[in-house]
Amino acid sequence: MAEPKGFGLRLMDDIQNEGVVHQEVVARIEALTNRNLVSYSSFFAHPAGIIDDHDPHMIETLLQSIDLSRYPGTLDLMINSPGGIPTAAEKIVLTCREYTDSFRVVVPQTAMSAATMIAMGADAILMTATSELGPIDPQMIQTLPNGQQIMRPAKSFIDAYVDLVNQTQEAIRNKQPHHPFVELLRTVDPPWIQECLKARELAKKIVIDFLSRWMLRDKGGEHVTKVVDRFIAVGEEGSHGRAIRSEKAKSFGLEEVELIETGGNLWKAIWELHERSHRYVQSRGLAKYVAARNGGINVQAQVM
C-alpha cells in the first residue's frame, strides 16, 4: 500500500498561486497570532531582488491600505530575502514602527545581511527550526565596464583588494615579479573600496542603534556591541551565506528569538504562505512580492 502524501507534497499539489489565496493564508496566520501581518518575499536569483530604497515606500503603501485596528498596536513582517542596502533596511524598520507599538519579524526560511538587520530592529524574532539569519555584511551592487551589474558582499571586495596589496608587497620583499599584481590593482577603484568599508561600518552602527533602542534596550552598550560583533565575525570567519539558526542566534545574545513549533498550525500556515509566495515570484519572474490580507504588490524590474 502506497504511503499517503504528507503536508508538503499535498501543498505542492494544491498550490494555485492566485493572490486571493495568499491573502486568505495571511488572514489565517493573523487569526492564530492575533497580530497584523505583512509578507515580503524576494526572488533570490533576480538581480533586483535585494532590499533597496524603494521597499520602505512600498511597504508603507500596503500598511496604509490595511485596517490595522483589527489587531491594535501589532505588526508582524514576514521576510524572506538575501539582503541588500543597509539604509533601506533602516528605513523599513523605522517605517514599520511608525504604524505599531509592537513590531515582530517572522523568518520562514532565510533573512540574510540587511534582512538580518531588519530582524534586529524588531522587538522579537519568530523563527522555524530550519530558518536562518546571516552575517551582517551589506550587499554591494557594482557596474562593470561592460555594463553588467554584479552583487557581492562588501567584505568580498575589501578582502580581494587587501589580498592583492599583500601579494604585491610580498613579491617586492622577495624580489619577485610584482607587475601582475600591480596591473590587477590598477583595475580596482579605491573609492569603491572606501564605499564598501563605509557600508560595513554603517551597517554595524544601524544594528547597534536598533538593538539599543528596542530588543536589547535593558542590556547595556557593551552587551549590544558583543552581539553585533558576533554576527559580523561569522561572516569574517566563514562565508556570507553561513546560516545562523535560532539556537545560535540566542547563544550570540539575541534573547528575544521565539521558535515556532514544527508541524503546528502556525508553522503550517507560515510555511504555506512562504511556499506559495516563493513559487509565485519564481513563476512570474518577479523581483519581490509584498502581500497582506487585503491585497499584494508585485515588483517587476527589467534585468540589466
Contacts in CASP RR format, 6 or more apart in sequence:
PFRMAT RR
TARGET T0000
AUTHOR 0000-0000-0000
METHOD contacts of the structure
MODEL  1
MAEPKGFGLRLMDDIQNEGVVHQEVVARIEALTNRNLVSYSSFFAHPAGI
IDDHDPHMIETLLQSIDLSRYPGTLDLMINSPGGIPTAAEKIVLTCREYT
DSFRVVVPQTAMSAATMIAMGADAILMTATSELGPIDPQMIQTLPNGQQI
MRPAKSFIDAYVDLVNQTQEAIRNKQPHHPFVELLRTVDPPWIQECLKAR
ELAKKIVIDFLSRWMLRDKGGEHVTKVVDRFIAVGEEGSHGRAIRSEKAK
SFGLEEVELIETGGNLWKAIWELHERSHRYVQSRGLAKYVAARNGGINVQ
AQVM
5 13 0 8 1.000
7 263 0 8 1.000
7 268 0 8 1.000
8 275 0 8 1.000
11 271 0 8 1.000
11 272 0 8 1.000
11 275 0 8 1.000
12 275 0 8 1.000
15 275 0 8 1.000
15 276 0 8 1.000
15 279 0 8 1.000
17 276 0 8 1.000
17 279 0 8 1.000
17 280 0 8 1.000
17 283 0 8 1.000
19 280 0 8 1.000
19 291 0 8 1.000
19 295 0 8 1.000
19 296 0 8 1.000
21 276 0 8 1.000
22 39 0 8 1.000
22 273 0 8 1.000
22 276 0 8 1.000
22 277 0 8 1.000
22 280 0 8 1.000
22 291 0 8 1.000
22 295 0 8 1.000
22 296 0 8 1.000
23 291 0 8 1.000
23 292 0 8 1.000
23 293 0 8 1.000
23 294 0 8 1.000
23 295 0 8 1.000
23 296 0 8 1.000
25 269 0 8 1.000
25 272 0 8 1.000
25 273 0 8 1.000
25 276 0 8 1.000
26 37 0 8 1.000
26 39 0 8 1.000
26 273 0 8 1.000
26 291 0 8 1.000
26 292 0 8 1.000
26 293 0 8 1.000
27 293 0 8 1.000
28 269 0 8 1.000
29 37 0 8 1.000
29 76 0 8 1.000
29 266 0 8 1.000
29 269 0 8 1.000
29 270 0 8 1.000
29 273 0 8 1.000
30 36 0 8 1.000
30 37 0 8 1.000
30 70 0 8 1.000
30 71 0 8 1.000
30 293 0 8 1.000
32 265 0 8 1.000
32 266 0 8 1.000
32 269 0 8 1.000
33 76 0 8 1.000
33 266 0 8 1.000
34 71 0 8 1.000
34 74 0 8 1.000
35 71 0 8 1.000
35 74 0 8 1.000
35 75 0 8 1.000
35 76 0 8 1.000
35 102 0 8 1.000
35 104 0 8 1.000
36 66 0 8 1.000
36 68 0 8 1.000
36 70 0 8 1.000
36 71 0 8 1.000
36 73 0 8 1.000
36 74 0 8 1.000
36 75 0 8 1.000
36 76 0 8 1.000
36 100 0 8 1.000
37 75 0 8 1.000
37 76 0 8 1.000
37 77 0 8 1.000
37 78 0 8 1.000
37 106 0 8 1.000
37 292 0 8 1.000
37 293 0 8 1.000
38 59 0 8 1.000
38 62 0 8 1.000
38 63 0 8 1.000
38 66 0 8 1.000
38 75 0 8 1.000
38 76 0 8 1.000
38 77 0 8 1.000
38 78 0 8 1.000
38 290 0 8 1.000
38 291 0 8 1.000
38 292 0 8 1.000
39 78 0 8 1.000
39 79 0 8 1.000
39 273 0 8 1.000
39 274 0 8 1.000
39 277 0 8 1.000
39 289 0 8 1.000
39 290 0 8 1.000
39 291 0 8 1.000
39 292 0 8 1.000
40 55 0 8 1.000
40 59 0 8 1.000
40 77 0 8 1.000
40 78 0 8 1.000
40 79 0 8 1.000
40 80 0 8 1.000
40 81 0 8 1.000
40 288 0 8 1.000
40 289 0 8 1.000
40 290 0 8 1.000
41 79 0 8 1.000
41 80 0 8 1.000
41 81 0 8 1.000
41 274 0 8 1.000
41 277 0 8 1.000
41 278 0 8 1.000
41 280 0 8 1.000
41 281 0 8 1.000
41 288 0 8 1.000
41 289 0 8 1.000
41 290 0 8 1.000
41 291 0 8 1.000
42 49 0 8 1.000
42 50 0 8 1.000
42 51 0 8 1.000
42 80 0 8 1.000
42 81 0 8 1.000
42 82 0 8 1.000
42 83 0 8 1.000
42 281 0 8 1.000
42 287 0 8 1.000
42 288 0 8 1.000
43 49 0 8 1.000
43 281 0 8 1.000
43 282 0 8 1.000
43 285 0 8 1.000
43 286 0 8 1.000
43 287 0 8 1.000
43 288 0 8 1.000
44 82 0 8 1.000
44 110 0 8 1.000
46 281 0 8 1.000
46 285 0 8 1.000
46 286 0 8 1.000
46 287 0 8 1.000
46 301 0 8 1.000
46 303 0 8 1.000
47 149 0 8 1.000
47 151 0 8 1.000
47 287 0 8 1.000
47 301 0 8 1.000
47 303 0 8 1.000
47 304 0 8 1.000
48 287 0 8 1.000
48 288 0 8 1.000
48 299 0 8 1.000
48 301 0 8 1.000
48 303 0 8 1.000
49 81 0 8 1.000
49 82 0 8 1.000
49 287 0 8 1.000
49 288 0 8 1.000
49 299 0 8 1.000
49 301 0 8 1.000
50 81 0 8 1.000
50 82 0 8 1.000
50 83 0 8 1.000
50 84 0 8 1.000
50 85 0 8 1.000
50 114 0 8 1.000
50 139 0 8 1.000
50 141 0 8 1.000
50 151 0 8 1.000
51 81 0 8 1.000
51 83 0 8 1.000
51 84 0 8 1.000
51 85 0 8 1.000
51 88 0 8 1.000
51 89 0 8 1.000
51 92 0 8 1.000
51 114 0 8 1.000
51 115 0 8 1.000
51 118 0 8 1.000
52 84 0 8 1.000
52 85 0 8 1.000
52 88 0 8 1.000
53 85 0 8 1.000
53 87 0 8 1.000
53 88 0 8 1.000
53 91 0 8 1.000
54 299 0 8 1.000
55 88 0 8 1.000
55 91 0 8 1.000
55 92 0 8 1.000
55 288 0 8 1.000
56 88 0 8 1.000
56 91 0 8 1.000
56 92 0 8 1.000
56 94 0 8 1.000
56 95 0 8 1.000
58 290 0 8 1.000
58 297 0 8 1.000
58 299 0 8 1.000
59 77 0 8 1.000
59 92 0 8 1.000
59 95 0 8 1.000
59 96 0 8 1.000
59 290 0 8 1.000
60 95 0 8 1.000
60 99 0 8 1.000
61 297 0 8 1.000
62 290 0 8 1.000
62 292 0 8 1.000
62 295 0 8 1.000
62 296 0 8 1.000
62 297 0 8 1.000
63 75 0 8 1.000
63 95 0 8 1.000
63 96 0 8 1.000
63 99 0 8 1.000
65 292 0 8 1.000
65 294 0 8 1.000
65 295 0 8 1.000
66 292 0 8 1.000
66 293 0 8 1.000
66 294 0 8 1.000
67 294 0 8 1.000
68 75 0 8 1.000
68 99 0 8 1.000
68 100 0 8 1.000
73 100 0 8 1.000
73 101 0 8 1.000
73 102 0 8 1.000
74 100 0 8 1.000
74 101 0 8 1.000
74 102 0 8 1.000
74 104 0 8 1.000
75 96 0 8 1.000
75 99 0 8 1.000
75 100 0 8 1.000
75 102 0 8 1.000
75 103 0 8 1.000
75 104 0 8 1.000
76 104 0 8 1.000
76 105 0 8 1.000
76 106 0 8 1.000
76 126 0 8 1.000
77 92 0 8 1.000
77 96 0 8 1.000
77 103 0 8 1.000
77 104 0 8 1.000
77 105 0 8 1.000
77 106 0 8 1.000
77 118 0 8 1.000
77 122 0 8 1.000
78 105 0 8 1.000
78 106 0 8 1.000
78 107 0 8 1.000
78 108 0 8 1.000
78 270 0 8 1.000
78 273 0 8 1.000
78 274 0 8 1.000
79 105 0 8 1.000
79 106 0 8 1.000
79 107 0 8 1.000
79 111 0 8 1.000
79 115 0 8 1.000
79 118 0 8 1.000
79 119 0 8 1.000
80 107 0 8 1.000
80 108 0 8 1.000
80 109 0 8 1.000
80 110 0 8 1.000
80 111 0 8 1.000
80 115 0 8 1.000
80 274 0 8 1.000
80 277 0 8 1.000
80 278 0 8 1.000
81 110 0 8 1.000
81 111 0 8 1.000
81 112 0 8 1.000
81 114 0 8 1.000
81 115 0 8 1.000
82 110 0 8 1.000
82 112 0 8 1.000
82 113 0 8 1.000
82 115 0 8 1.000
82 139 0 8 1.000
83 89 0 8 1.000
83 111 0 8 1.000
83 112 0 8 1.000
83 113 0 8 1.000
83 114 0 8 1.000
83 115 0 8 1.000
83 116 0 8 1.000
83 138 0 8 1.000
83 139 0 8 1.000
84 113 0 8 1.000
84 114 0 8 1.000
84 115 0 8 1.000
84 138 0 8 1.000
84 139 0 8 1.000
85 114 0 8 1.000
85 138 0 8 1.000
85 139 0 8 1.000
86 114 0 8 1.000
86 117 0 8 1.000
86 138 0 8 1.000
86 199 0 8 1.000
86 202 0 8 1.000
86 203 0 8 1.000
86 206 0 8 1.000
87 202 0 8 1.000
87 206 0 8 1.000
88 114 0 8 1.000
89 114 0 8 1.000
89 115 0 8 1.000
89 117 0 8 1.000
89 118 0 8 1.000
89 206 0 8 1.000
90 117 0 8 1.000
90 206 0 8 1.000
92 118 0 8 1.000
93 103 0 8 1.000
93 117 0 8 1.000
93 118 0 8 1.000
93 121 0 8 1.000
93 122 0 8 1.000
93 210 0 8 1.000
96 103 0 8 1.000
97 103 0 8 1.000
102 123 0 8 1.000
103 121 0 8 1.000
103 122 0 8 1.000
103 123 0 8 1.000
103 214 0 8 1.000
104 122 0 8 1.000
104 123 0 8 1.000
104 124 0 8 1.000
104 125 0 8 1.000
104 126 0 8 1.000
105 111 0 8 1.000
105 118 0 8 1.000
105 119 0 8 1.000
105 121 0 8 1.000
105 122 0 8 1.000
105 124 0 8 1.000
105 125 0 8 1.000
105 126 0 8 1.000
106 125 0 8 1.000
106 126 0 8 1.000
106 127 0 8 1.000
106 270 0 8 1.000
107 115 0 8 1.000
107 119 0 8 1.000
107 125 0 8 1.000
107 126 0 8 1.000
107 127 0 8 1.000
107 128 0 8 1.000
107 131 0 8 1.000
107 132 0 8 1.000
107 133 0 8 1.000
108 128 0 8 1.000
108 131 0 8 1.000
108 270 0 8 1.000
108 271 0 8 1.000
108 273 0 8 1.000
108 274 0 8 1.000
109 128 0 8 1.000
109 130 0 8 1.000
109 131 0 8 1.000
109 132 0 8 1.000
109 274 0 8 1.000
109 278 0 8 1.000
110 131 0 8 1.000
110 132 0 8 1.000
111 118 0 8 1.000
111 119 0 8 1.000
111 131 0 8 1.000
111 132 0 8 1.000
111 133 0 8 1.000
111 134 0 8 1.000
112 132 0 8 1.000
112 133 0 8 1.000
112 134 0 8 1.000
112 135 0 8 1.000
112 240 0 8 1.000
112 241 0 8 1.000
113 134 0 8 1.000
113 135 0 8 1.000
113 136 0 8 1.000
113 137 0 8 1.000
113 138 0 8 1.000
113 139 0 8 1.000
113 153 0 8 1.000
113 240 0 8 1.000
114 138 0 8 1.000
114 139 0 8 1.000
114 203 0 8 1.000
115 133 0 8 1.000
116 133 0 8 1.000
116 134 0 8 1.000
116 135 0 8 1.000
116 136 0 8 1.000
116 231 0 8 1.000
116 244 0 8 1.000
117 136 0 8 1.000
117 203 0 8 1.000
117 206 0 8 1.000
117 207 0 8 1.000
117 210 0 8 1.000
119 125 0 8 1.000
119 133 0 8 1.000
120 207 0 8 1.000
120 210 0 8 1.000
120 211 0 8 1.000
120 215 0 8 1.000
120 254 0 8 1.000
121 207 0 8 1.000
121 210 0 8 1.000
121 211 0 8 1.000
121 214 0 8 1.000
121 215 0 8 1.000
122 214 0 8 1.000
122 215 0 8 1.000
122 256 0 8 1.000
123 214 0 8 1.000
123 215 0 8 1.000
123 256 0 8 1.000
124 215 0 8 1.000
124 256 0 8 1.000
124 257 0 8 1.000
124 258 0 8 1.000
125 133 0 8 1.000
125 249 0 8 1.000
125 254 0 8 1.000
125 256 0 8 1.000
125 257 0 8 1.000
125 258 0 8 1.000
126 258 0 8 1.000
126 260 0 8 1.000
127 133 0 8 1.000
127 245 0 8 1.000
127 246 0 8 1.000
127 249 0 8 1.000
127 257 0 8 1.000
127 258 0 8 1.000
127 259 0 8 1.000
127 260 0 8 1.000
128 259 0 8 1.000
128 260 0 8 1.000
128 262 0 8 1.000
128 267 0 8 1.000
128 270 0 8 1.000
128 271 0 8 1.000
129 245 0 8 1.000
129 246 0 8 1.000
129 259 0 8 1.000
129 260 0 8 1.000
129 262 0 8 1.000
130 245 0 8 1.000
131 245 0 8 1.000
131 246 0 8 1.000
132 243 0 8 1.000
132 244 0 8 1.000
132 245 0 8 1.000
133 231 0 8 1.000
133 243 0 8 1.000
133 244 0 8 1.000
133 245 0 8 1.000
133 249 0 8 1.000
134 231 0 8 1.000
134 234 0 8 1.000
134 235 0 8 1.000
134 241 0 8 1.000
134 242 0 8 1.000
134 243 0 8 1.000
134 244 0 8 1.000
135 231 0 8 1.000
135 232 0 8 1.000
135 233 0 8 1.000
135 234 0 8 1.000
135 235 0 8 1.000
135 236 0 8 1.000
135 240 0 8 1.000
135 241 0 8 1.000
135 242 0 8 1.000
135 244 0 8 1.000
136 203 0 8 1.000
136 204 0 8 1.000
136 207 0 8 1.000
136 228 0 8 1.000
136 231 0 8 1.000
136 232 0 8 1.000
137 153 0 8 1.000
137 154 0 8 1.000
137 155 0 8 1.000
137 200 0 8 1.000
137 203 0 8 1.000
137 232 0 8 1.000
137 235 0 8 1.000
137 240 0 8 1.000
138 153 0 8 1.000
138 154 0 8 1.000
138 199 0 8 1.000
138 200 0 8 1.000
138 202 0 8 1.000
138 203 0 8 1.000
139 151 0 8 1.000
139 152 0 8 1.000
139 153 0 8 1.000
139 154 0 8 1.000
140 151 0 8 1.000
140 152 0 8 1.000
140 153 0 8 1.000
140 154 0 8 1.000
140 157 0 8 1.000
140 195 0 8 1.000
140 196 0 8 1.000
140 199 0 8 1.000
141 149 0 8 1.000
141 150 0 8 1.000
141 151 0 8 1.000
142 149 0 8 1.000
142 150 0 8 1.000
142 151 0 8 1.000
142 152 0 8 1.000
142 157 0 8 1.000
142 192 0 8 1.000
143 149 0 8 1.000
144 150 0 8 1.000
147 304 0 8 1.000
148 304 0 8 1.000
149 304 0 8 1.000
153 240 0 8 1.000
154 196 0 8 1.000
154 197 0 8 1.000
154 199 0 8 1.000
154 200 0 8 1.000
155 196 0 8 1.000
155 200 0 8 1.000
155 235 0 8 1.000
155 236 0 8 1.000
155 240 0 8 1.000
156 240 0 8 1.000
157 192 0 8 1.000
157 193 0 8 1.000
157 196 0 8 1.000
158 193 0 8 1.000
158 196 0 8 1.000
158 197 0 8 1.000
158 200 0 8 1.000
160 188 0 8 1.000
161 185 0 8 1.000
161 188 0 8 1.000
161 193 0 8 1.000
164 181 0 8 1.000
164 184 0 8 1.000
164 185 0 8 1.000
164 188 0 8 1.000
165 185 0 8 1.000
167 181 0 8 1.000
168 178 0 8 1.000
168 181 0 8 1.000
168 182 0 8 1.000
168 185 0 8 1.000
171 177 0 8 1.000
171 178 0 8 1.000
171 181 0 8 1.000
172 178 0 8 1.000
204 228 0 8 1.000
204 232 0 8 1.000
207 228 0 8 1.000
207 231 0 8 1.000
208 221 0 8 1.000
208 224 0 8 1.000
208 225 0 8 1.000
208 228 0 8 1.000
211 217 0 8 1.000
211 219 0 8 1.000
211 224 0 8 1.000
211 227 0 8 1.000
211 228 0 8 1.000
212 220 0 8 1.000
212 221 0 8 1.000
212 224 0 8 1.000
215 254 0 8 1.000
215 255 0 8 1.000
215 256 0 8 1.000
216 223 0 8 1.000
216 224 0 8 1.000
216 227 0 8 1.000
216 253 0 8 1.000
216 254 0 8 1.000
216 255 0 8 1.000
223 253 0 8 1.000
226 253 0 8 1.000
227 252 0 8 1.000
227 253 0 8 1.000
227 254 0 8 1.000
230 252 0 8 1.000
230 253 0 8 1.000
231 244 0 8 1.000
231 252 0 8 1.000
234 242 0 8 1.000
234 244 0 8 1.000
235 241 0 8 1.000
235 242 0 8 1.000
244 252 0 8 1.000
246 257 0 8 1.000
246 259 0 8 1.000
249 257 0 8 1.000
250 257 0 8 1.000
260 266 0 8 1.000
260 267 0 8 1.000
260 270 0 8 1.000
261 267 0 8 1.000
273 291 0 8 1.000
277 289 0 8 1.000
277 291 0 8 1.000
280 286 0 8 1.000
280 289 0 8 1.000
281 287 0 8 1.000
281 288 0 8 1.000
281 289 0 8 1.000
284 298 0 8 1.000
284 300 0 8 1.000
285 300 0 8 1.000
286 298 0 8 1.000
286 299 0 8 1.000
286 300 0 8 1.000
287 299 0 8 1.000
287 300 0 8 1.000
287 301 0 8 1.000
288 299 0 8 1.000
289 296 0 8 1.000
289 297 0 8 1.000
289 298 0 8 1.000
289 299 0 8 1.000
290 296 0 8 1.000
290 297 0 8 1.000
290 299 0 8 1.000
291 297 0 8 1.000
END
